[in-house]
């Protein structure tokens, strides 16, 4: 099934590129104009410089990525609890290949335990994706319309804090199972749409440079930070719950404060028309004509600052054609004075 899905994906990409992605003859049309100026290659650290320059971009980074620290900790906790549960349910005996004759206190998982763990993780994936689909289909737009962006931003980190506190108080396998379902499903249904909306009062430079850096390096860095925490307390599930939950609670508390800050800033920038990173737009326009065209298309007026210039041209052409049709009986054109 997986191989068939990959082949289907490649076939779909091939059809899309064949239809929309290339020119009819395989090469762009020849232009009589002078060769365009060579575009300067974008620096690798340009997104990082924009991140460092604007506090609003730092806030978007925190909303986009830092929750992954909590998710990584809770996810590893669930897997450790699942391993302990199924190992105890189907223990490894001496006649099995999982038995460690050198260290009798550290055996592997029996075949039945491995099968139970695999089934458990498959059930987790199905339940999480189903809940994510239902929340995205029925809940996301309704919540944002009812609460508004500012309160919706506060909803997800508050949920994270409540879930981690509950896991700390009741660290059982199926409690952590439900916690992970809620965290992952709401990260897709609530956190992702709201953090995309935060890019509205930002410039093209922030949207195309800083966002790429946040989505690639920021997300991976946050997962790596969560892995550092889990590795430090991975000697037992109880130790991981006791200490990892403290880290998760600290991160969630910071995200609540950051969500409040970002909600207020978003309302302020939208009401005043302020654009974060507007000073960096000229550099982006010079380096990429596509972004410049996108900015021009968003403008209501024309480049000559004449309203409805196209309509005036059409009216003038229609007037000329009517004058040409109005002729006298002897075939001479009659000039209408306006």
Secondary structure, DSSP 8 states (H G I E B T S, - for coil): -HHHHHHHHHHHHHHHIIIIIS-TTSS-----S----------TTHHHHHHHH-HHHHHHHIIIIIHHHHHHHHHHHHHHHHHHHHHHHS---TTSTT--SS-TT-----HHHHHHHHHHHHHHHHHHHHHHHHIIIIIHHHHHHHHHHHHHHHHHHHHHHHHHHHHHHS--HHHHHHHHHHHHHHIIIIIHHHHHHTTTTB-HHIIIIIHHHIIIIIHHHHHHHHHHHHHHTTT-HHHHHHHHHHHHHHHHHHHHHHHHHHHHHHHHHHHHT--BTGGGHHHHHHH-HHHHHHHHHH-SS-TT--TTHHHHHHHHHHHHHHHHH-B-TTS-B-----
